Amino acid sequence: MATLLESYYSVTDSLGESAISFFNEGQFTSPPTKDWPLAHFGSALAIVGIYLGFVVIGSAVMQAHKTGYSKSLYGIRFAYNLLQMILCSYMAMEAIFIPYRQGYSLACNEFVRSEDAPLAKLLWLFYMSKILDFMDTFFIIMGKKWKQLSFLHVYHHTTIFLFYWLNVNLNYDGDIYLTIVLNGLIHAMMYTYYFVSLHTTEIWWKSFLTLGQMFQFCCMITQALYLVTSNCDQSPVRVTYLYCVYIITLLFLFAQFFVTSYTKKPKKHGKPHKE
């Protein structure tokens, strides 16, 4: 067993190093975050594998059951949504106060490449929070909410976690603050919605959450485009390009979801998806 694990980490970490080297372009020395918990590619890939395995196997098992377990999981969902509201609000506020203390501008801020990087620990916490987000899928499957288990849902949860693995290893400071601010705020609103929806189904503002999600994507894309067109070399350039393309795919998918859920079927609003 130990030999298999060593072989697994040898192969996956080699792949991770290759990816980091490609996006690095020789700009950065060995990051101070590389040996932080779950920062190795082998660990991130294993977590994604477990998640996707649960999606497939858990869905098959629950489809064999006549009823879901939403009511029996009420206490866990109550605590989970409350925890997420607090955690996301904290990360958003920290991502505002840290840049303020550092004297950041809106874009092209100094990237500290040492252990003293102001945002590194916060970004790592943000990365860890994406593991906690996988619980959303657990509740969907256990509740047999099959319409919510969409391609958008699984694609987003899987890829955002892997993308922030790359950020932890390369893009852990500087302009990454905006992502944490925007995503933290929209998540705080999202989990407030989920918390309220435990007690009522009449929530008039749920369509505005999807609009808010699309607005944050537009802000992220605008920042990325500014960074690449202004020749700002503080953050890894290839990561910024990839980030821009990735956020565009999310904007397209969320816009498609909005049109399908709130325009074509005005009487049957779907649950807003999370970014």
Secondary structure as UniProt FT lines:
FT   HELIX           2..24
FT   TURN            25..26
FT   TURN            32..35
FT   TURN            37..38
FT   HELIX           41..63
FT   TURN            70..73
FT   HELIX           74..102
FT   TURN            115..116
FT   TURN            118..119
FT   HELIX           120..132
FT   TURN            133..134
FT   HELIX           135..142
FT   TURN            143..144
FT   HELIX           146..148
FT   HELIX           151..169
FT   HELIX           174..176
FT   HELIX           177..197
FT   TURN            198..199
FT   TURN            204..205
FT   HELIX           206..229
FT   TURN            230..231
FT   HELIX           237..258
FT   HELIX           259..263
FT   TURN            266..267
//
